[in-house]
């Protein structure tokens, strides 16, 4: 076995299983990280087919090699799971749907599967819609808690497309969210729609969980104005909240600013496609009143299709391709953003 393959795949399945969590094998009960140290990233988007699974799998592999930490990939595209295909493995029988099905289940480790890639494990999702379960209100907090108590440095969730409450709450459960879009107008429109629904969902979640009656009252008052068209944008909502109660408005802005969001433009074909990300970033400032980080575009590359057909991860089988290099650049920007945020200089201003 070559040195490169030993680095990526490890020496053998048995040795790997002795060290990592695998469905059907014993796992270490002690995690080397505290819940605050485990970083959860969510990869989402408003439209299907934009490349979320490609970005999730590639960032996971690059992240494991770049940091040396163990990475858990979670296919949270319930009912249309395909993350395992991008990793070149068969879909495991134990899936995220099985975990969500049992309300008393608090340990995610029995649903973790070995991938054969060094420091990369997988929680797969159900492929058949008939096996999909309806989320109970406690399911996502229970999943978030279970993931934070694993012995992985990073967890990447590949979330399904659309603006269902489940998808929005999964995205909001992460420490960092990455939205994937393409240059197609429908994809861009759906990305804006996802962002709007995401922030409205976050405001409503804060309202429902807050014990501050005054905060609840002014949020409900402003949301009523949004529903009847008197308030047009999310930025208008935040400004109106500050007008009604400056202190409560600032409080909500701080609560809203805890989640970082980054944007990736995938399948870029033309030189002008490089302008889409910065343009969307400016629009998010104007419409939502927030700073969304633009971490780069991934060029359209036939190597992507070749890797999928060959069931081999892109960044391994075509590591020198333009798409792989672009994804590596996106990761470096994400890690830089996390470092800046950890140092306390990353702010979102409403």
Secondary structure, DSSP 8 states (H G I E B T S, - for coil): --HHHHHHH-S-HHHHHHHS--TTS---S--SS-TTT-EEEEEE-SSTTSSHHHHHHHHHHHHHHHH---EEEEEE-TTS--HHHHHT----SSBHHHHHH-TT----GGG-EE-SSTTEEEEB--SSGGG-----TTHHHHHHHHHHTSS-SEEEEEE-SS--HHHHHHHHTSSEEEEEEESSHHHHHHHHHHHHHHHHHHHHHHHHH---HHHHHHHHHHHHHHHTTS--SHHHHHHHHHHH-HHHHHHHHHHHTTSEEEEEEEEE-SGGGHHHHHHHHHHHHHHHSS--EEEEEEE--HHHHHHHHTT--HHHHTTTSHHHHHHHHHHHHHHHHHHHHHTT------
